[in-house]
Amino acid sequence: MTSPDGPPVAARAVPRVPGEPRSTAPVGEGVLARRRATVHPGAWWLWAISLGTAATRTTNPLLLALLIAASAYVVATHRSPAPWARSYTAFAKLALAVLLIRLVFATVLGSPIPGTHTLLTLPEIPLPHWAQGIRLGGEVTAEALVFAAYDGLRLATLLVCVGAANALASPSRLLKSLPGALYETGVAVVVALTFAPHLIADVQRLRAARRLRGRPDRGIRGLLQVGLPVLEGALERSVALAAAMESRGYGRTAEVPARVRRTTAALTLGGLLGICAGTYGLLTAEGGSYGAPLLLAGIAAALAGLRLGGRRSPRTRYRPDPWDLRAWLVTGSGVAVAALLTLASARAPEALHPGVVPLTAPTLPLWPAASVLLALLPALVVPRERP
């Protein structure tokens, strides 16, 4: 190594951790190796959404517990030490809160489920005639609470699956993978999420400064005294960020013919309507015949609209994430779980939806439970990310 204004100097030695093997590969090769070991963030989201779809097809608490355990194991073994990867704990707490709120509502507002096992009797508040069908207080039965627990656990499992996607997929890498038509929206969301920690830090700094000066930092007066400087700092950062983004070419659009714009709008709007109608058909018993074809047609139309809409947003990707075999395996494992549980709900609805009248203990169906275990495939095919 040569100094720019003197004799050669020795390169600084990097200390090696005791017990760690010596590495002869350059630093750039190590970074590329870690990138090759990662999975496309879209694959993690499709895997998690598929598990959430599987959770909507059953109210069996044993199967739902298996889905939660599978997602928790994959998150525990493959999430990175980045700050955004800690969101799984927040989603787990939110899921627990949703379950408790569902039980409280069933206790206070009652339930249409008939029951014979009365646990307690609350004072009942009489309501006017226009509020028929709503009850405040009264008898609380075990059947009503078990039904509410099954229903709340299904929603809690869906929230846990979304939390797994947030913990496994990097937001910045996911933003790079968005279609061109959604890129501006994705940039706005990422900027908003980036500004939130700065706002919290500004509030804490200003409140500490006011306490050191003996000024109040609580109440309406303290909130106004702190809120105005925080708002001013946020506006200054926004203007600086907007100028930086404009100087780097953000917001450039290409010339697109009018017929292409109309076709893009029609495909996107029709695709979204088809997705909504198909999802409604899948969630209802009457729409099982037309739900799946309409959902697939809506997805195809929406993807075509996004493809055409991306022409007006010219941009390049630096080191794009490849969709390799591991991404297909991760996505396929989640889709297989969703498809098999959907098939099981149609073939054996009594096993996936245990009854509460009469009150019986749920049983674990064997082949649906084995299907849920396919969700653990990412833990085997995806290498663990080393810090």
C-alpha positions, 0 to 999 in steps of 0.5 A, a space after each residue: 500500500 502506497 501513501 500519496 505523499 510519502 514512502 509505502 506504508 503497511 496495511 492495517 491488519 484486521 483482528 481475527 476473532 479467536 476460533 474463527 477460520 481464516 478467510 482468503 476470499 475478498 470482501 466483495 466475494 463475501 458480500 455477493 455470497 451473502 446475496 446469493 444465499 438470500 431469497 427474493 422478498 416476494 417469495 417470503 410474502 407469497 409464502 406468508 400470504 398463502 399461510 394466511 389463506 390456509 388459516 382462513 379455511 379452518 377454525 380448528 385450534 390445533 391446525 391454527 397452532 401448527 400454522 403459528 408454530 411453523 411460521 414462528 420457527 422459520 422466522 426464528 431461524 431465518 430473520 436478520 438482525 436488522 431493526 425491521 425484522 423485529 416486527 414479528 414480536 409486535 404482530 404477535 402482541 397484536 394477535 394476542 390483543 385481537 384474541 382477547 378483544 374477541 373474547 371480551 366482546 363475546 362476554 359483554 355483547 353475548 353470542 348467537 351460539 346456544 349453550 347449556 354450560 353457563 359460566 357466569 351471569 352478568 347484569 343485563 342492560 335493557 335496550 330499546 326496540 330498535 336494537 333488537 338482536 344486541 344484548 348487553 350482559 346476561 348469561 355467558 356460556 362456555 359454548 359462546 366463549 369457545 366459538 369466539 376463541 376459535 374465530 379470534 384465533 383464526 384472525 390472530 393466525 392471519 396477523 402472525 403470518 403477516 408479521 412473518 412476512 414483515 420480519 423475513 422480507 427486507 422493505 428496501 429489497 421489496 421496493 426494488 422488486 415492485 413493478 414500475 407502476 407501483 414504484 412511486 407509491 412504494 417510495 412514498 411508503 418507505 419514506 414515510 416509514 423512514 421518517 417515523 423513527 426520526 419524529 420519535 427521536 425529535 420528540 424525545 430530544 425536545 422533551 428532554 431539553 425542556 425538562 433540563 430547562 425546567 419547562 413543562 413537557 406534558 399536557 396540552 401546553 407541552 404538546 404544543 411547545 414540542 409539536 411545532 419544532 418537530 413539525 418544522 424539522 419534519 418539513 425541513 427534512 422533507 424539502 431537503 429529501 425532495 430536492 435530493 430526489 429531484 436531482 437524482 431523477 425521481 419522478 421522471 415519466 416517459 411518453 405513453 400513447 393515450 390508448 395504452 393509458 386507457 388499456 392500462 386503466 381498464 385492465 388494472 381496474 377490472 383486475 382489482 374488481 375481479 380479485 375482490 369478487 373472486 375473494 368474496 366467492 372463495 370466502 362464501 359457500 355459494 361462490 365456490 364455483 366461480 370464485 377461483 376462476 374469477 380470482 385468477 382472471 382478476 390477478 392476470 388482468 391486474 398483472 397485465 395492467 401493472 406491466 403496461 403501466 410500468 412503461 411510463 416509469 423508466 428506471 434501472 435496478 442495481 443488483 436485482 434479486 434473482 428469482 431462483 429455485 429457492 424462491 420457487 420452493 418457498 412460494 410452492 410450499 406456502 401455496 401447497 399448504 393453502 391448496 391442501 387445506 382448501 381441499 380438506 375444508 371441502 372434503 372434511 369440513 367437520 374436521 377443519 371446523 369443529 363444532 361447539 354444540 355439543 361442546 367437544 374437544 377438537 381432534 387433529 386431522 392427520 393429513 391436513 396436519 401433515 400438509 401444514 408441516 410443508 410450511 417448514 420447507 423454507 427452513 430446510 432449503 434456505 441457508 441461514 443468514 449470517 451476521 
